Amino acid sequence: MSETSTSAVTTHVLDSSRGLPAAGVAVTLEQASGQTWNHLGDSVTNEDGRVRRLGPSRLSEGTYRLTFETGAYFRELGVDSFYPQVQITFRIADAEQHYHVPLLLSPFAYSTYRGS
């Protein structure tokens, strides 16, 4: 994938406790296959908290999950946190669409939504 292209799934992590993008968060993308998960890609959020290249540029319909290493992120900041990881499982129903899955994060809570 070229430096300017994006993957079928992108994400953006915002640290709501600091009011800043969450740079340096490791993220993994996997696809469900029966009872197992197949690794498709991994990356780390940039200084703007974004990951634009994470796995293939096109994905088939199915169930996927993003895993965010939130415990390591907060440890680097010297902040105690409750969730060592955040996993977001979602379904791709239209392989032609792009899927943006943001994560709003704090040491003791998180939320997500389907973005554009």
Buried (B, 14 or more C-beta within 10 A) or exposed (E): EEEEEBBBBBBBBBBBBEEEBBBBBBBBBBBBEEEEBEEBBBBEBBEBBBBBBBBBEEBEEEEBBBBBBBBBBBEEBEEEBEBEEBEBEBEBEEEEEBBBBBBBBBBEEBEBEEEE
